[in-house]
Amino acid sequence: MPRRPQASTCHALTRRSIDLRQLYRHAARMCEPGLRMVLSDNARTLDLLIADLQAQSRSGDRACLRGSWRGVVHRHLAGWLVHAASRRDQAWLRVLAHGESDLLHRFEHAIAIAPAAPALVLRRQLPRLRGIHLDMHSLAGTARY
């Protein structure tokens, strides 16, 4: 039996969220202590978002528990590129800001095309994502309002 489209969308968003959370954790290990706290807080915010998405998936489908192979590749590639940068913390902020913008855009797109009930579940996550968006883009100096 094929999965419902909204379940597939929820799984894709969960995987992307897990990938971004892992990128935040990786970056936090590489940054100075003050920035490490901010990145760790954002990773914890993504923990809550992921837990909510997984709980929604459990209502009928298997919950997505891991990120994607693309996320692993992206995390390693970003680490190598940032390592070569002269201002590593700033480079991490830009990588994370880009990843966060992509995730926010995907949530907004999924909400726009989803039926009412699944869209409501996704819409509840927007304040968390927008909070991370403002944090990261302010820190990276690339905020768009």
N, C-alpha and C positions, 0 to 999 in steps of 0.2 A: 504494500500500500504506500503510495508516494506521500511525502510529507506535505502538509498544507503550506501554501505560500507564506503565510505569516510566521509559521514555525521556522521556515528556511531563512526568512529575513531576520528573525530573532537570533538564530544560530550564527548568522553572518555578523551581526552586530556584536554578539557576545564574543566571538573569536577576535574581532578587531579591537574590542575593549580589552581583552586579555593581552593581546599583542602590545597595545599601548601601555598597559599597566607594567608589563615586563620591561618595556623600554624605559619607563620612568624609574623603575627599580635599578636597572643597569646604570642609567645616567646618575642616579643619586649616589651610587657607589663611587663614581668618578669625579664628583663635584666637591667644591669646598663645603664645610659644615653648615653654614647658613643656608645655602641653596639646597643642600641635601635635605634639610627639614621641610622646605617648601615642596620639593619633589616627592618626598615620602608622604606628605599630607595629600597630595594629588593622587598618588598611587592608592592610598587608603580610600579616597573618594571613589576611585574606579573600582575598588573592592566592593563597595556598597552597590554601585551600579551593576556590576557583574552578578552579584548575589541576587539582586532583584530580577535581572533577566533570567538567571538560572531557575529561580523559583517559578517564574512564569512558564518556562519551558517544561517544568515538572508536572504541569497540569495535564499533560497528555503525551508529551514527547520526551525523549531523553535530553537531559541538560547538556549543554556544551561545556566541557571542563578544561579544554586546552585551546591555546591560540593556534595560529596557522604556521605552516612551514615558511610562508612568506614573511611572517613577523619575525621569525628566528633569523632569517637571512638579512632582513632589514636592520635588526638590532646589531648584528655583527658588522655589517657594512657601515652603519652609522658610527659604531665604536671606532672602526679603523679610520674613517674620515675625520671624526672629531679629534682623534689622537694626533693627526697631522696639522690641526688648526692651531694658530698662535694663541687664540683666546678660547680655550676649551669650554669653559662654563657657558660663554655666550653661544658657542656653536651647539652645545647640548640644548640650550633654550630654544634656539631656532628649529632644531630637529623636532623637539617635543611640541613646539607651537604648531608646526606643520602637521604633525600626526594628530594632534588634538583638533585642529581645524577640519581635517579630513573626517574624523569620527563624528564631529558635530554635524557636518554637512550630510553624512550618511544617515544619521538619526533623523534630521529634518526631512530628507528625501523619503525615508521609510514612513514617516508620519504622514506625509502628503499623499502617499499612494495606498496606505493601509486602510482596511475597514475600521470602523469606529472603535471597537473594543481593543484591538491590538494597538491602535494609534494612541489610545488613552494611556496604556501601559508605557509606551515609549515616551509620550509627552511628559510623564512624571519624572523622567530622567533629565530633561532639558535643563532645569536649574543647576544640577550638578555639573553638567557639561559646560554650560555657559560660565559657571564659576571658574572652572579650570581654564576655560578659554580666556577670560579676563586676566587671570593670574599669569598665564604663560605669555600672552601677547604683550602684557604690560612689562613683564620682566625682559622679554626679548626685544622690546622696543618696536614691535610690529602690530600693535593693537589696531583693530578695525572695529568701529562702533556703529 
